[in-house]
Amino acid sequence: MATLPNDDRAALPPKAMSDPADAAASSAAQEAEVLSPVDRVSEMLFGLLMALTFTGAVSVAESGNAAIRTMFLAALGCNLAWGLVDAVMHLVRTVTERGRLITLVRAVQRATRPLVEESLSRVAAGLVSPTEIEAVRARVVALRSLPARPHLGWRDIMMALQIFLIVVVSTFPVVIPFLLMQDVTLAQNISRAIALAMLFFGGLALGRYAGYGSWRVGLLMAALGTALIVAINALGG
């Protein structure tokens, strides 16, 4: 069963946070305050793919400062907008999940063991005995101080800001070659090489995080990114 988010756990009674198991849970909650590698890479790839839909549309016939400036502003504006959307939706998802968790805790306090079992994943349910489930239920029932409603804290705002910045910053590596070079063809080739490198290292990070085949995942991500770029451009993106 999910643990209370850190900001909501602060409202729990001190006694409920005094034993080693709660200390470990608190540590895990604090680690969750930082975006996971999957979230960071996903946001970076999202911003990268959005920027590539604009750089890929630049042709030699459109070379010139005005055309390049228009492309840069369009790519940056698009990622600013979607970075903001992603950040806001992260906050919406966070407060919704906290509200669900508070509701679940209150329901467990009024119910019996079956509700606790239903709230566990299939994997977790198969790893704990009825005695252990009852112990979890007893600890939840013992909680006396819960927030009246879910709320957001500064850490949540900072995580949303991280998401926004990752999406926006991922625009620049593939756009900068067009700003620095007069030869549009050369700039496109360098931009594509940078994009492939970012895709590869993003896949590398995901592979290492998952614990298997990091190089293979890097190559797979580069191939997948290339296919997505082709599909996006073909669909008029």
C-alpha positions in Angstrom: 0.0 0.0 0.0 1.3 3.4 -0.8 2.8 5.6 1.9 1.6 9.1 2.7 3.5 11.8 0.8 6.1 13.6 2.8 4.0 16.8 3.2 1.0 14.8 4.5 3.1 12.5 6.7 4.2 15.6 8.6 0.7 15.8 10.0 0.9 12.3 11.5 1.4 11.8 15.2 5.0 11.8 16.4 4.6 8.3 17.8 3.7 7.0 14.4 7.0 8.1 13.0 9.2 6.8 15.9 10.1 3.2 14.8 12.6 2.1 12.2 10.0 1.1 9.7 8.5 4.6 9.7 12.0 6.1 9.5 12.7 4.1 6.4 9.4 5.1 4.9 10.2 8.7 5.7 13.5 8.4 3.9 11.8 6.8 0.9 9.4 9.7 0.8 12.2 12.2 0.8 13.9 10.4 -2.1 10.6 10.7 -4.0 10.9 14.5 -3.7 13.4 14.4 -6.6 12.3 13.4 -10.1 13.2 9.8 -10.9 15.6 9.1 -13.8 12.6 7.8 -15.8 10.8 11.2 -15.3 13.8 13.2 -16.1 14.7 11.3 -19.3 11.0 11.2 -20.4 10.6 15.0 -20.0 14.0 15.6 -21.8 12.9 13.3 -24.7 9.5 15.0 -24.9 11.1 18.4 -25.2 13.7 17.2 -27.7 11.1 15.6 -30.0 9.0 18.7 -29.9 12.0 20.9 -30.9 13.0 18.4 -33.7 9.6 18.8 -35.4 10.6 22.5 -36.0 14.2 22.0 -36.9 13.3 19.2 -39.3 11.0 21.6 -41.2 13.8 24.0 -42.0 15.0 23.7 -45.6 17.9 25.2 -47.5 15.5 27.3 -49.5 14.4 28.9 -46.2 17.9 29.8 -45.1 18.4 33.3 -43.7 18.3 35.0 -40.3 14.6 35.7 -40.4 13.6 32.1 -41.1 16.0 30.7 -38.5 14.8 33.2 -35.9 11.2 32.3 -36.7 12.0 28.6 -36.3 13.9 29.2 -33.0 11.0 31.2 -31.5 8.5 28.7 -32.6 10.4 25.8 -31.1 11.1 27.7 -27.9 7.5 28.9 -27.6 6.1 25.4 -28.1 8.3 23.9 -25.4 7.6 26.8 -23.1 3.9 26.0 -23.5 4.2 22.3 -23.1 6.7 22.6 -20.3 4.1 24.7 -18.4 1.3 22.2 -19.2 3.5 19.3 -17.9 4.4 21.1 -14.7 0.8 22.0 -13.9 -0.4 18.5 -14.6 2.3 17.2 -12.3 0.8 19.3 -9.5 -2.7 18.1 -10.4 -1.6 14.5 -10.3 0.2 15.0 -7.0 -2.7 16.6 -5.2 -5.1 14.0 -6.6 -2.9 11.0 -5.5 -2.6 12.5 -2.0 -6.4 13.0 -1.8 -6.9 9.4 -2.8 -4.4 8.2 -0.2 -6.0 10.2 2.6 -9.4 8.8 1.6 -7.9 5.3 1.5 -6.4 5.7 5.0 -9.8 6.8 6.4 -11.5 3.9 4.7 -9.1 1.4 6.2 -9.6 2.9 9.6 -13.4 2.1 9.3 -13.0 -1.2 7.5 -11.4 -4.6 8.1 -8.5 -6.5 6.6 -10.0 -7.2 3.1 -9.7 -3.5 2.2 -6.0 -3.5 3.0 -5.5 -6.6 0.8 -7.4 -5.0 -2.1 -5.2 -1.9 -1.8 -2.0 -3.9 -2.3 -0.6 -4.8 -5.7 -0.7 -8.4 -6.8 3.0 -8.7 -6.2 2.9 -7.2 -2.7 -0.2 -9.2 -1.7 1.7 -12.4 -2.6 4.6 -11.5 -0.3 2.8 -10.7 2.9 0.9 -13.0 5.3 -2.5 -12.3 6.8 -0.8 -11.6 10.1 1.4 -8.9 8.4 -1.6 -7.4 6.7 -3.4 -7.2 9.9 -0.4 -5.5 11.5 -0.4 -2.9 8.7 -4.1 -2.3 9.2 -3.6 -1.9 13.0 -1.0 0.7 12.4 -3.2 2.6 10.0 -6.1 2.5 12.5 -3.8 3.9 15.2 -3.2 7.1 13.2 -5.2 9.8 14.7 -4.0 13.0 12.9 -4.6 13.2 9.2 -4.7 16.4 7.0 -8.3 17.5 6.3 -7.5 17.7 2.6 -4.5 17.2 0.3 -2.2 20.2 -0.2 0.9 21.1 -2.1 4.2 22.2 -0.6 7.3 24.0 -1.8 8.9 20.7 -2.8 6.1 20.0 -5.1 6.5 23.4 -6.7 10.2 22.8 -7.1 9.6 19.4 -8.8 7.1 21.1 -11.2 9.8 23.7 -11.9 12.3 20.9 -12.7 9.8 19.5 -15.2 9.3 22.9 -16.8 13.0 23.6 -17.1 13.9 20.1 -18.5 11.4 20.5 -21.3 12.5 24.1 -22.1 16.3 23.5 -21.9 16.1 20.4 -24.1 15.1 22.9 -26.9 18.5 24.5 -27.1 21.0 21.8 -28.1 19.3 21.0 -31.4 18.5 24.7 -32.2 21.8 26.3 -31.4 23.6 25.0 -34.6 21.1 26.9 -36.7 21.9 30.1 -34.8 25.7 29.7 -35.1 26.0 28.5 -38.7 25.1 30.1 -42.0 25.1 26.7 -43.8 21.6 25.2 -43.1 22.5 21.8 -44.4 25.5 21.5 -42.1 23.5 22.9 -39.2 20.8 20.3 -39.8 23.3 17.4 -39.8 24.9 18.6 -36.6 21.5 19.1 -35.0 20.5 15.6 -35.9 23.7 14.2 -34.5 23.1 16.0 -31.3 19.6 14.7 -31.2 20.8 11.1 -31.7 23.4 11.5 -29.0 20.7 12.8 -26.6 18.4 10.0 -27.4 21.2 7.5 -27.0 22.3 8.8 -23.6 18.7 9.1 -22.5 18.2 5.4 -23.3 21.6 4.6 -21.6 20.3 6.3 -18.4 17.1 4.3 -18.5 18.9 1.0 -19.1 21.2 1.6 -16.1 18.3 2.6 -14.0 16.4 -0.6 -14.9 19.5 -2.6 -14.3 19.9 -4.3 -17.7 21.4 -3.7 -21.2 22.2 0.0 -20.9 24.0 0.2 -24.3 21.4 -1.8 -26.0 18.6 0.4 -24.5 20.6 3.5 -25.7 20.7 2.2 -29.3 17.0 1.2 -29.1 16.0 4.7 -27.8 18.0 6.3 -30.6 16.2 4.1 -33.2 12.8 4.7 -31.5 13.4 8.4 -31.4 14.3 8.5 -35.1 11.1 6.6 -36.0 9.0 8.9 -33.9 10.5 12.0 -35.5 9.8 10.5 -39.0 6.2 9.7 -37.9 5.6 13.2 -36.4 6.9 15.0 -39.5 4.8 12.7 -41.7 1.7 13.5 -39.7 2.4 17.2 -40.1 3.7 17.8 -36.6 
